[in-house]
């Protein structure tokens, strides 16, 4: 996967997330429980990690990263 392909994929994902965010803000799928607040930081961290290493993620899912 070339750098251009990786950046295109990241752009597509960010676009989808930006389109879904206002919908989720206006009509939440569920109310967040107070004890689940620490998950927000973990979820954002994992999202950032997937943007930093998209090629590695694809290889691990395909089983080639062993």
C-alpha positions as CSV (number, residue, x, y, z in Angstrom):
1,X,0.0,0.0,0.0
2,X,1.5,3.3,-1.0
3,X,1.6,6.5,1.0
4,X,-1.0,8.0,-1.2
5,X,-3.4,5.1,-0.7
6,X,-2.9,5.3,3.1
7,X,-3.6,9.0,3.2
8,X,-6.7,8.5,1.0
9,X,-7.9,5.8,3.4
10,X,-7.3,8.0,6.5
11,X,-9.2,10.9,4.7
12,X,-12.1,8.6,3.9
13,X,-12.3,7.4,7.5
14,X,-12.1,10.9,8.9
15,X,-14.8,12.1,6.5
16,X,-17.1,9.3,7.6
17,X,-16.5,10.0,11.2
18,X,-17.1,13.7,10.6
19,X,-20.4,12.9,8.9
20,X,-21.6,10.6,11.7
21,X,-20.6,12.8,14.6
22,X,-23.4,15.4,14.3
23,X,-26.0,12.6,13.9
24,X,-24.7,10.8,17.0
25,X,-24.6,14.1,18.9
26,X,-28.2,14.9,18.0
27,X,-29.6,11.4,18.4
28,X,-27.3,9.3,20.6
29,X,-27.7,5.5,20.1
30,X,-27.4,5.0,23.9
31,X,-26.8,7.1,27.0
32,X,-23.3,6.9,28.3
33,X,-23.1,5.4,31.8
34,X,-20.9,7.2,34.3
35,X,-18.6,4.2,34.8
36,X,-17.8,4.0,31.1
37,X,-16.2,7.5,30.9
38,X,-12.6,6.1,31.0
39,X,-13.3,4.2,27.8
40,X,-13.6,7.4,25.9
41,X,-9.8,8.0,26.3
42,X,-9.0,4.4,25.3
43,X,-11.3,4.6,22.3
44,X,-9.7,7.8,21.1
45,X,-6.2,6.4,21.7
46,X,-7.0,3.3,19.6
47,X,-8.4,5.4,16.8
48,X,-5.3,7.5,16.8
49,X,-3.2,4.4,16.8
50,X,-5.0,3.0,13.8
51,X,-4.3,6.2,11.9
52,X,-0.6,6.1,12.8
53,X,-0.2,2.5,11.5
54,X,-2.9,1.6,9.0
55,X,-0.6,-0.7,7.0
56,X,0.4,-2.7,10.0
57,X,-3.3,-3.1,11.0
58,X,-4.1,-4.5,7.5
59,X,-1.2,-7.0,7.7
60,X,-2.3,-8.2,11.2
61,X,-5.9,-8.7,10.1
62,X,-4.7,-10.7,7.1
63,X,-2.5,-12.9,9.3
64,X,0.7,-11.8,7.7
65,X,2.0,-10.1,10.8
66,X,3.0,-13.3,12.7
